Amino acid sequence: MFANDKLGEVVIEKVKHIPAHTQTTTSVRVNHPGRHPLPDHLRRVETILLPTEDVSNLVKVGDEITEILEYESGKFYVNRIVRPEYIKTNVDGLSATRVIAPMPSLPLPKSYVSASVLAYLLVSKFVDHLPIYRILQIFKRQKVDIPDSTVVNWIEEGYKLLERLFDLYQKLILQTGYLHVDETTTKVLDKNKKGTTHQGYYWVYYDGIQKNALFKYAPGRGGIWPRETLDGFKGYMQVDGYEGYSQFKTADNIRILHCWAHVRRKFYDIQGIYQEKSNYVLTLIQELYTVERHCRENKFTTEQTKAYRLEHAKPVLSTIYTTLKNYQAQEVLPGSPMGKAINYTLNLWDGLEVYLDEGFLQIDNNPVENSIRPVAIGRRNYLFAGSHKGAERSAMFYSFFAACKNHNIEPQAWLTFVLENINDYKLSDLHQLLPQNYKQGAEQK
């Protein structure tokens, strides 16, 4: 309920009956939450509606204003860059110099595509998950007909333009001290596999400190791919129970965490078979998450979070461990669904307790799983990547746009700015163009 919110009031006409067949009408004001206000930054266009009768001799006492949200689809236009050219005669009188303004920086100098249009294409594909052919259909409705081969070439050139920025982005993520790691499938056209697609993988590395996600495409799921990417990484690494990550348990300077969300899922899936046992374990796991919610809602510092976990979560962990050991002793068959859930949890137990070590560590791997969701949506919409190289390009754009989302940056604005300016930035200043450093609406250079 909003106090003193006149827009959130409804006037209800209440009729009160009076003896002698007279009646009086009174107004009763009833507060309700009201409509969500329309954003102040939106352009206002006034439509003035005058009464139908003559008001020339009346005294105006005010305006009644009603705001309605309208939509006007984006429109293309041509920016004609006109540069007057002059000839300046030199002092010797025998030669002349051409005088003309320099061309502004263009993302693709040999193309007529602007930074805004190229950004729109990339955001439509990798944020809004539209296949190229659908984007071109939208263009055609505005009578802008561009060959799909041209658009594909623009995207490829845009990728090359952003490669050095991506190299910096990747380097900074892998220098962090805490990574969530997961992988997801993607279908890829392969010229060596006629009539079918190749199953490739996006390996995703989420920086749990800076809140950035790095997507790396690989043609397979073998442990060689994360090992290659994480060469030299030092810190905490949070993963699920996939065997490909077990190699890092013995790696120098890497501490493995496991994911309580995966454990919870194991027992949730068998509720219908082992209701009493599984429900008890789920209740205990929920107590762990209640501790996490308390820390978040009270905005605890990392030091406070660590202390609170040790006091309230550590005893619950001890109870879970003892409970699962007791279930095993009650002749739960190892090959049964309950036996598999117990074995999964106990085999990962050391990594399931590690989040108690530091307040900035997470109880589960949900941050990286949330970052992967756009890939799943894109997979449904455009089905496959056109090539392994195309999948590599997609990984870069998924990475940048994940950072935009995590830092509440409007992707179209950010990418337009980057494409307009990246050719003019020195390598030493390139970090200013990263999504996490972009200040929306402010001068960047």
Secondary structure, 3 states (H helix, E strand, C coil): CCCCCHHHEEEEEEEEEECCCEEEEEEEEEECCCCCCCCCCCCCCCCCCCCCCCCCCCCCCCCCCCCCCCCCCCCCCCCCCCCCCEEEECCCCCCEEEECCCCCCCCCCCCCCCHHHHHHHHHHHHCCCCCHHHHHHHHHHCCCCCCHHHHHHHHHHHHHHHHHHHHHHHHHHHCCCEEEEEEEEEEEECCCCCCCEEEEEEEEEEECCCCEEEEEEECCCCCHHHHHHCCCCCEEEECCCCHHHHHHHHCCCEEEECCHHHHHHHHHCCCCCCHHHHHHHHHHHHHHHHHHHHHHHCCCCHHHHHHHHHHHHHHHHHHHHHHHHHHHHCCCCCCCHHHHHHHHHHHCHHHHHHHHCCCCCCCCCHHHHHHHHHHHHHHHHHCCECCHHHHHHHHHHHHHHHHHHHCCCCHHHHHHHHHHHHHHCCHHHHHHHCHHHCCCCCCCC
